[in-house]
Every structure is written in C-alpha cells, then in structure tokens.
Amino acid sequence: MTWQAGRDKITDLISDGELERVEPSDYTAGRLLQDASRHLATAAAALSGEDLSGAYQLAYDALRKSAASLLAVQGLRATSRGGHIAVQDAVLAQFGASVPAFRSFARIRRARNTFEYPSATSPGPSADDVDDAVASATAACGAARTILKQNLLTRF
C-alpha cells in the first residue's frame, strides 16, 4: 500500500517534519485497530455511566488510531511536531474523498480539545455529541479495516 492519493500533501508533511518515514508495519496497524475497537466499547460503557467527557475522548482516540493504522502500513507516523493534526491531514488527503467519517476528524478533534480544556463558558459534551463521535469513530474503524483488508494479505 502506497500513498499515491494525496501524494503531494504527504510529501509536504514529511518535508515539514510533521510525518516521518518508519518501517511499514502490519502488526502496528492491527494493534491500532484493536485499540480503536476497545476504545469504542469502553466509550459505550462510559456513556452509559454518564461519563460524557471520557466517552468523547475515547471515541476521538478510536477515530485517530483508526486513521493512524492506515499510515502505519505505509511506513508513515506523525512526529511530535505534527501530532494529531498531521494524522488528520494525511488521512484526509488520502481517504477523505472515499471515507466520509475521516472528514469528521477535524470537527471532532476541535470539540475534543474544547471539552478537554474547558473554559468557564464552554459546556462539556452532550450525549448527542458523544453519539456523533462514536458513530464517526465506528465508521472510521470499519473503513480502515476494510481498506487494509483490500490492500493487504494480512487479516485485520
């Protein structure tokens, strides 16, 4: 699996030090997808226990790790300089046209930041916010698994 779609954006992210080349790893991709699935299950439990902030954080992490799994098999990883935004930008450039859930990444990341670093006037997430984030993360996890199955012989 190579990064033909979004090639210019990926090249820019590498040149800017926001992504780095690493050894491609099916194992790491699988681990990230397993983490994402567990995070989604735990988010559901947190939601039923009325821990809305925790549930939202877990849903966001599931979305991010699903996206990162697609980079891992390509030998790409975000640097500390690029962080979550580099993962977002790379996956949007490569898969945003075909995977609507990845187009939600920026919105969910910004909301997550608001909820994680609240002000006196910013509310925490609502149950509807959490439901939306979980739905997007679930779709992203499924899409990442499908993309990896279609492009690799490894079972995901």
C-alpha positions in Angstrom: 0.0 0.0 0.0 1.5 3.3 -1.0 0.4 6.9 -0.8 -0.5 7.8 -4.4 -3.7 9.6 -3.4 -2.7 12.7 -1.6 0.9 12.2 -2.6 1.7 16.0 -2.6 0.2 16.5 0.8 2.1 13.5 2.3 5.4 14.7 0.7 4.8 18.2 2.2 4.0 16.7 5.7 7.3 14.7 5.5 9.3 17.7 4.3 7.8 19.9 7.1 8.8 17.3 9.7 5.1 16.6 10.6 5.2 13.0 9.4 8.2 10.7 9.3 9.0 7.5 7.5 9.2 4.4 9.6 9.3 0.7 8.8 5.9 -0.3 7.4 4.1 -2.5 9.9 1.0 -4.6 9.5 1.4 -5.5 13.2 1.3 -1.9 14.3 -1.7 -1.2 12.1 -3.5 -4.2 13.6 -2.7 -3.1 17.1 -4.0 0.3 16.5 -7.3 -1.1 15.1 -7.6 -3.4 18.2 -7.1 -0.3 20.4 -9.7 1.6 18.4 -12.2 -1.2 18.8 -11.6 -1.5 22.6 -11.9 2.3 22.9 -15.3 2.2 21.2 -16.5 -0.5 23.6 -15.2 1.4 26.6 -16.8 4.7 25.2 -20.2 2.9 25.2 -19.7 1.9 28.8 -18.6 5.4 29.8 -21.7 6.8 28.1 -24.0 4.5 30.0 -22.2 5.6 33.2 -22.7 9.2 32.3 -19.0 9.9 31.8 -19.6 12.0 28.7 -16.2 13.6 28.6 -14.5 10.2 28.9 -16.7 8.7 26.3 -16.0 11.5 23.9 -12.2 11.3 24.4 -12.3 7.5 23.8 -14.3 8.0 20.6 -11.9 10.6 19.4 -8.9 8.3 20.2 -10.6 5.5 18.3 -11.0 7.7 15.3 -7.4 8.9 15.5 -6.0 5.3 15.9 -8.1 4.0 13.0 -6.5 6.8 10.9 -3.0 6.1 12.2 -3.4 2.4 11.3 -3.6 3.4 7.6 -0.4 5.4 7.9 1.4 2.5 9.8 1.1 0.1 6.9 2.6 2.8 4.6 5.6 3.4 6.8 4.4 6.7 8.0 4.0 8.1 11.5 3.2 11.5 12.9 6.1 13.3 14.7 5.7 15.2 17.9 5.7 18.3 15.7 2.8 17.1 13.5 0.8 15.3 16.2 -2.8 14.6 15.7 -3.2 17.2 13.0 -0.7 15.5 10.8 -2.6 12.2 11.1 -5.8 14.1 10.3 -4.3 15.9 7.3 -2.6 12.8 5.9 -5.7 10.6 6.1 -8.0 13.4 4.7 -5.6 13.8 1.7 -5.6 10.1 1.0 -9.0 8.8 2.0 -11.2 11.9 2.6 -12.9 11.6 -0.7 -14.0 8.0 -0.1 -14.4 7.8 3.6 -16.9 10.4 5.0 -16.0 9.5 8.6 -12.5 10.9 8.1 -14.0 14.2 7.0 -15.3 14.5 10.6 -11.8 14.2 12.1 -11.1 18.0 12.4 -14.5 18.8 13.8 -14.3 16.0 16.4 -10.7 16.9 17.3 -11.6 20.6 17.8 -14.6 19.7 20.0 -12.4 17.2 22.0 -10.0 20.0 22.7 -12.8 22.2 23.9 -14.0 19.5 26.2 -10.5 18.6 27.5 -9.5 22.2 28.1 -12.8 23.9 29.1 -13.4 27.5 30.0 -16.0 28.8 32.4 -18.3 29.3 29.5 -17.7 26.1 27.5 -20.0 23.2 28.3 -18.9 19.6 28.2 -20.1 17.2 25.6 -23.8 16.3 25.4 -25.0 12.7 24.9 -25.7 13.7 21.3 -22.1 14.9 20.9 -20.9 11.6 22.2 -23.3 9.6 19.9 -22.0 11.6 16.9 -18.3 11.0 17.8 -18.9 7.3 18.5 -20.7 6.9 15.1 -18.0 8.7 13.2 -15.2 6.7 15.0 -17.1 3.4 14.4 -17.4 4.2 10.7 -13.7 5.2 10.5 -12.6 2.0 12.3 -14.7 -0.1 9.9 -13.4 1.8 6.9 -9.8 1.4 8.0 -10.3 -2.3 8.5 -11.9 -2.6 5.0 -9.1 -0.6 3.3 -6.4 -2.7 5.0 -8.1 -6.0 4.1 -8.5 -4.9 0.4 -4.9 -3.8 0.1 -3.0 -6.4 2.2 -3.0 -10.1 2.6 -2.8 -9.7 6.3 -6.0 -10.3 8.2 -7.4 -7.2 10.0 
